[in-house]
């Protein structure tokens, strides 16, 4: 049983990736489900052979909108993760390598962001910037780099005085070469695991902001916005909230479990000590 359970996270993640890919291919071929098509005769319809997941309060197919929602979640999560990782790793490398005043300045800036809950800062920035997908990604990127910065800075401090780094520095290696060739590769496993957890956190944040009306806007589909609309009809059409909620839960659970498996497989806790 345990043998099969370890494949559950990757299986669920692969399922959603394939669902998005197949849905996009069907759209390109012109035979896909129309997630924005309104059918007044199917308002809050229960699951059937025509609407597998039922229909929402405007008669739109929930299955089609669920696939659009996960596609948007993936796009937002991947882009924000790449941006925040790049900024956070750069800040952490510079702070940990140079130390002194540069370290204190960069860490003070980081501590200011850490003084506030990330989701509250994201809500504040999203409210200032306005709703929309681009502004949503900007708001999440502004607040999401701090964890990478602190993690990278701590590990860089541990690696800064390693023999191979000192040897390369004594041979005249430049600072960019020392950081990119001799320190950053040793942080790969830790950053991969951190990025995995970050994906799940960003998806939850995207759904939360969209639920509040500060994220993805209609007619684009978002799981957060779908949950907000479905809550109003929970007593008469519980399938709406349940399907979207279970979809979001399964994806977040799969990513988090996959992060745990990667952490154990890459042995993150001892990767630095082994070098």
Phi, psi and omega in degrees: 000315181296330178299319182282329181296329182290342177269356183298312181300311180294327178294316178296317180295319178296323178301313181291323178295317178293322179298317178295316182296314181294318178299319179292320179295321178294323177296317179297323179283351178081016182238013182280168176288143181265102184290339181256002181284120182272132178230099184296340179277353183240024182299124180056032178294143178282163180306136181209182179292337180271315175245097186300322179257008183087190181229158183269196186288352174247010179079013179278146184291121183292324179299313180297318181287330175295318178294321177295322181295317180290328177296315178295321179299316179297314182299311180298314184296316183293313182296313181296321179297316179297318181293310183294323178295316181299312181293312183296318179294319178298313179298316181294320179296314181295317181295315182287328183281313184277323182065199175060221184296321179298317179298313181297318181296311182294322180287330175294319176297317179297318180296327178298317179292324181287344181291342180244143174303135185303320183291327178291320176296319179297319178297317181296313180294321179294323178293323179288316183286331183100159181290162180134157185293315181295312179296326177298314180294323177297315181298318180289327180289324181298328186257351190263355186275345189294323181295320177295321182297311182292319179297312182294320180298315180298317181288326178294322176300323180287330183267343187303323184256019175291154186297321183290330177288316179296320180296316179295323179292322179291336178275004174094016179294138180286163180300313177302322179292319178299317182290316187279320187268330189246338181250309185302318179301329180285347179265358187304311183295320180294318182291325178298314179296316179299320180295325179297312177295325180296323178303313181296318180297320181291322177297319177294319179295319178298316179295322181294314180293321177293325177299325180276357180086013182254003184246235181295134184253153177298148008272003178298144182273139174216137181299323179297314179294323178295321177295319178299316180290324184288332181299327182293338183242026186297327182282328183261337180218067183296338182297331182299306181291319184297316182295313181293317180297317179292326177297312179297317181298317182296321180291314180295319179297318180298316182293318179295317178294323177295322176298319177297317179295319178295320179299316180291320183290319181277350179052059186300323186296334182247003184296321180289319182295331181290342179259000000 
